[in-house]
């Protein structure tokens, strides 16, 4: 009878070590081969990029900071770390929530370089964690990012408020990622960032062009954003932090900064910090040229632009939009007004309607100041 066949008779036979034949209990699985996995777009949910610093540092992403020697890459990175640890406002006045920072530096000492610069920039030491060595059951050994990424992930998991990881230099992570450690451990810096929803910023030593850094996969993953420090040209005082390349947002514009000595809190000595200046509105390729002025001089002189702001704000805070219209009437570039703002020590305050206003020093209310 056709109905008399059994599952065992329908299944292919296999032979055991003693020569006995029996039915294969998993005939289909034995025939399967690995296949490419597909995910239907309808099963996905669109997500907005989550920014730590809007347009500059993205949560869950890998970034690289490159630039010419002497442009203060480490000092800039430590100043950014200080801003994260203290909270408040970013250099472009975007809101900044206080969070934890993890720092590893393979070249500079914590006591006489990293910590003083962090404190000089206003950082909160209780929010900052330094990596001092790699995992070892015997004697202490240096931390090696490429080999110790899985171990680093275990530590990161213990810091729920971590939002920024700085690795100096990121070249230590170059080469083939480590394959040791738990199967679920991240294998690249990009995976580490995504796993713990933090921004990972690797500092690239040397003088490699930003475009070359952006295209490099030697870090285990291509960075989503490359920031570049540009050393001040002859006759200029301000360096520039430039958004060189970005696959997540704008890839133009920058910020002026100066490397200045600032007092270390309660210590009686000074250390370098990045003093932020005016925002720069120009393509990255122009801002990174050392042989041309960063921006053209405006019609009004420096003294005139300062006088303009002082007159506008003498009666009290004025909205930024009103100041922009007034500058336009005077045929003054807004970037010139922003530079005058920094020189006069003018600060920003958010009004009750949510808009921003500027005020002279001493005229700001106690709450909402930036």
N, C-alpha and C positions, 0 to 999 in steps of 0.2 A: 504494500500500500504506500501511496505517496506520502500519506500523513504519518507513516511509521518511521520516517527519518528522525534522528535526534540531533541536538545541538552539537554533541561530540562528533557525530558522523559528518556534520556540515563543516566543522572546523578543521583547519590543517593540522596534521599530526607532527609532533616533535618527538625526538628520541632522547631519553634520559641517559645518564652515565651507565646504568646497568643494562641498557639496550631495550628497555620497555618503551613502547610507543604510547603517547597519550595526546589528547587534544590541547592545543594552545589556548589558554584561557583569555588571552588578549591578542587575537589575530590582527585586529585593525591597527592597534598601537604599534605593532611590530613593523607594519608597512608604511607608517606615517613618516614624512620627512619634514624638517623645519621649514616654515613658510614665513614670508614677509607679513607682518601684522598691519592691518588697516584699521583706522578709526573714522567712522562717519562723522562729517562736520556737524550734523544735526545733534550728535551726542555731546558736543562740546559747548562750553559757555565762554563768550568773549570776556576778556579781562582787561582792565585798564592798567597801564604801567603804574606801579606804586613807587613814588619817588621819596628818597631820603632828603635830597636837595633837588628841587624841581629843575629838570633840564641838565643836571650835572652828575648826580649820584643816584642810581636806581636801586631799590631794594631787590634782592634776589638776583643781582647781576654782577658780572666780573668787569672791572675797570683797570686801566693802566694809566699811570702818570709818568710821562717822559719829559725830557728837556735837556738843554745844554748844561754841562758841568758849571757850577757856580751860580745857577739860577735859583737855588734854594728849594729843590724838590722835597727833601725831607722836612724842612721847616714849614713849607706849605702844607704838607700832609699832616704834620703835628698841629698846625693851626686849625685845620679842618677837624681833627680829632678833638681839639679843645672845644670847638663850637658844638660838636655833638654831645660831649660830656656835660657842658654847661647849659645847653638849650638856649632859647631866645630867638635870634634871627641870624640868617645866613648873610654873607656880604652883600647880596642883592636885595636884602630886606624880606626875603621869603621866610615864613615861620619855621622854626626849628625846634622839634620836641627833644627833650633831654633823653639820652639813652647811653648804653655802655659801648665801649670801644676796646678792641683787642689789637695789640701792636706787637709785631716782631721785627727787629732790626738786627741784621747780621754784622753791621759795621760800626755803629755808634754805641757808646756806653749809655746805660740808663741814668746813672747818677749824675754825670757831669754834662750830658748833652740832651738826651730825650726828655727826661723829667723836667729840667729847668725850662726848656723851650715850651713844653706843654703848659707849665704853670705861668710862664710869661705871656702866653696867649689866652690866659683866663680859664684853662682847663680845670676840671674837678677830678682830683686823683682817685677819689672813691669810685669813680665811674670808668676808670681806665685800667686795663690789665695787660701786663707785659709778658710775652713768652720768653722764658729764660733758658730753656733747654729741652731736648728731646726725651722721649720715653726710654728708660734704661733700668734694668733690674740690678745693675752693678754700679759702675761709676758714672758720674754725670757726663753727658755728651752734648754737643751743639744740636740745636733744632734744625732739621733739614726738611723744608716744606714738601718736596717731592716724595720723600720716603715716609714722612710722619703725618700725612694728611688725614689718615684714618684716626690716628691718636688725637690730632687736633680737633677733629669733629666731636670726639667724646667730651672734650673740654668745652667746646662751643655749646654743646647741648645743655651744659650746666649754667649757661648765661642767657636766660630767657629774654632779657632786655637788650641783647647785643644787636647793634644796627650797623656797625662799621668795623671791618677787619682791614688792617694795613700791613702789608708784607714788603719789607725793604731789605734786599732787593728781590724782585719777582724772578730774576734770573735763576735763583736757587731752586725754583720750581720747574725750570726748563728740563727737557728731556722726557723720557718715557715715564708716565705716571706709575706710582707704586701699585703693585697688584696684591700686596699682602693686606691682611686685616679682614674684618667681617665683610661678607658679600654685600651688605647694604651700605658700606662706608663709601663716601664720595671719592671719586678717582681724580677729579680735576677741581681747580679753584671755582670754575663756573658751577659745578655740582654742589660745592660747599656753600656758595652764595644762595643757590636756589633752595637747598635743603633747609637752611636756617633763616631765609628771608632777610638777609643782610647784604649790604654793599661790600664787596671785596675790592680793595684798591691796592694794586701791585705797583711798586715803583721800579721803573726800568732805568738802570744805571747806564752811563755812556751817553752818546750823542746820536742815537739812531733817529731818523726822521719819523714823525708821527705816523705817516702813511705806512711805513714799513712795519712799525709796531702794530698798527691796526690789522694788518694782513697776516701777522705771524700767529701760527698755531703752536709755537714752541712752548707756550705756557700751559698746554693741555687743553686749551680752548681759546678761541678768538675773542678778544675783549669786545664788549658791546659799546663801550664809550672809551675814547682815548683823550685824556687831558694833557696839555703840553705847557710847560713853563718856558717862557722866552726871556732870555737875559736882556737887560736894557741895552740899547744901542749907544754908541758913543755920543755923549752930550745929553743923554736922557737919564732920569733918575729912577723911573718906575719900570719894574719888570711886568710881565703879563702872564696871566693864567688864561689859556685859550682852550675852548672846546674844539679840539682838532677834528675828531670824527665821532659820529654817533649813529647807531642804527635804531635808536629809541626816540629821538627827538631832534631838536635843532642842532646842527653841526657848525655853528658860527657863533660869533660873539666872544667876549672875554671880560676879564677884570684886571685892573691895575693892582699892583701890590708893591710894597717896599719892604726890604728886609731891615728891620730896625731893632735896636736894643731896648728891651723893656724890663722893668724890675720883676724879679721873681718874688712872689708873695712871701712876706715874713722872712726873707733871707738876706737882704742887704747886698745882693749882686744882681746883675742883669743877664739876660739871655736873648737870643734872636727870636723874633716872631715875624709873621707876615702881617703887615699893616695894610688893610684893604683900601683900595681907592675907587675910582670911577668905573662904571660899567662901560664896556666898549662894544659898539654896534657896528661890526664890519665882518666880512667873510674871514674865516680862519686863515686862509692862504695869505691875506693881506696883513693880518695881525702878527703872523709868524715871520714876516720879512724883517730882517735886521737892518737892511740898507735904506729903508724908507721910514719917514715919520709914522707913528702909530695912527694918528688922526691929524687932519689939517687944522691949523690954527683958526680959531673963530674970529669974527670981526671985532668983538670986544676983547680987550686985554684981560689978563687975569684979575687985575685990580678992579676993572669995571664989572666983571661977572660977580665978584664978591660983594661989591657995592649994590648991585642989582638985587641979590638975595637978601642982603641986610635990610634994604629998603622995603622989600616985599614982606618980610617977616617981622618987621619992627612992631607992628600992631598985634601980633599974635600968630598962631599957626595958620597956614594956608594950605589948601588942598593941592596935591601934586598936579591934578589936571589944570587948576587955575594957574599954577606956576608954568606949566608947559605952554599954555596959551599966551601968557605974558612974554615968555622967552621967544615964542614964535613972532609976536608983534615987534620985538626988538631985533629980530633976525639973528638970534643967538642960538647956536646949536645946543641941544639938550645935554650932550655929553660935556660941554663946557660948564654948564650949570651944575652937573653932577660932581665935577672936579672941585668947583667952588664949595659945594656942600661939604665935601670931605675936609677941605682946608679950614672951613669955619667951624667945624665940629657940630654941624647941624644934624639933628636926629629926626627920626620919623615916629609918628603916632597914628594909630588907627582910630578913626572917628566912629561915632555911634552908628553911622549909616554904612560902615564897613569900608569906606574909602580911606586912602592914606593921605596924611598931611605932614608937612615939615614945620619945624619950629627951631628958633635960635636956642643955644645952650641956656639952661635955666628956665626956659619958658614951657617945658613939657609938663604935662600932668603926671602924677605919680604912677598911674596905671596906664597900660597900653603902649608904653614907650618902646621904641625899637632902637 
